[in-house]
Amino acid sequence: MYLPYAEELEIQALNRLFANTSECYKFFWFQGILSKIESGKTTMSFEEIVNEMIASAWYMVTEYHLNLGPRDNLELIVRHLQEISQLKSSEKKEKILGFLEECTDREVLRLKRILIGNVPYRLQSPLLTGFKNKDFDGKINEKIQRINEQKRLIYYFSLYRGMETKISIQPDWEAYIRKNMEILKGWLRYHMILYLQRRNPSVPGISDKLYPPQERKLEKVKKYWKTILGICPICDIYGERRLTERDLSIDHFIPWSYVAHDEFWNLHPTTRSINSSKGNRLPAWEKYFVLLNRQEYLSYQMMWRYESVRVEFEKCAREHLNSDDIRQRLYRSGLSEGEFGGQLEEILWPVYQSARNSGFGSWSYERKPDGELL
C-alpha cells in the first residue's frame, strides 16, 4: 500500500516509516500526530502525543487483551493506569485523556518518560540523511540540534524540556497530511494490523480491535427470542430467571471483544442487568455450558416445530450465520440433544480456550442478599 505522490516531499521515505518495526511505539506516535493535526494543531508537546498514544492503546489492552509486544512499556502504562483509576475498559477517549492530563502518579510519569526516549527521534529515520544508529545516542539537545539541521523533515524540535518538549509540523507536510488524512489513516491502520497479527497470531478479528467497541446491532436475534418467548417460557442460563420481552438482552457467550463477530451460535438471551454484570468476561465453562446447550437445543426444537420461529431464524441466519459448515452441523433437522451439544461444544470450546489463554477472566453470576449483583 503506497501513499499519494508529492513532488516537493520525500514520500518514498514516508512509505518506509514502519519498515522492520519491532515495537508498537512508532504506530501510536504517528497516530497521535495525525490526531493533533486533524484537531487543528501544528505545534504539540511530547506529553500531548504520549497521552494520545495511551488513550489509543487503552481499548486494545483493556478491552481486547491484545499483546503490544514483549514487556511493552505502552502496554505496561495502560495496565497500571487501569489499576489506579476507575476508568472502564470501554471508557470514552475524552475521559481517558482528561484523567491523564491530571494524573500525577509516579509510575505513570516514569513510564511516560520511557516512551519519549527514542520514538520522537527515530520515527523520522527514513527521512534523515547520513544519520547512523550511533547518532541517536549522546546528549539529547545535541541530538535534537543534529536532527533540526536536516532538510524536509515532517517536524522539528524545540529545546528539550522533558514532556514539555514541542514538535512543530512543517507547512508543506501539514498540507499534505490534511489533504490525504483518510488515506494516511488507512495506511497506518494497514501496517498496525500487520504488526498486531504477528504479536497475536491466535486472536481473531484484529482489524475490528484498533478502536473503541461499538454498540452491537442484534435486533434480529432479539426478535427471534421474543418470538420463542411468545410461545413458551425461557429462563436465563446464569441466574435462571424467567425472561421477559421488556428485560431481554442478547449476550455473547464468548465476549465480542475476543471473537469480534456476532455469529448466531455464540449468542443467547439473558437479562440486561446480568449482561452488564458479565461484561467482557468468560462464563465458567463447567457451570454454564450445560445450561447453554439446554437453552440452545430448546430454541433449535422450536425452530423446527413452529413456522413463525423458523421465519425469524432464517432472518438471523442471513446476517449472523456465515458458515455453511456450521449451519449444516448445528442447525440441520433431526439432531438429538446429545448430537446438538456435541457439535456446539466442538465449535465453542476451542474459541473459549483461546480467549482464556489471551487473558479473558472467568465469571460466575452471584447475588447479594438484597438481590443486587456482585
Secondary structure, DSSP 8 states (H G I E B T S, - for coil): ------TTS-HHHHHTTTTT--SSHHHHHHHHHHHHHHTT-SEEEHHHHHHHHHHHHHHHHHTS----STT-HHHHHHHHHHHHS---TT--HHHHHHHHHH---HHHHHHHHHHTSSHHHHTTGGG-SS--GGGGSS-HHHHHHHHHTSSS-SEEE-S--GGG-EEEE-HHHHHHHHHTHHHHHHHHHHHHHHHHHHH-TT-S-GGGSSS-------HHHHHHHHHHHTTS--B-TTT--B--STTEEEEESS-HHHH-S--GGGEEEEEHHHHHHHTT-EE-HHHHHHHHHHHHHHHHHHHHH-HHHHHHHHHHHHHH---HHHHHHHHSTT--HHHHHHHHHHHHHHHHHHHHHTT--EE---B-TTS-B-
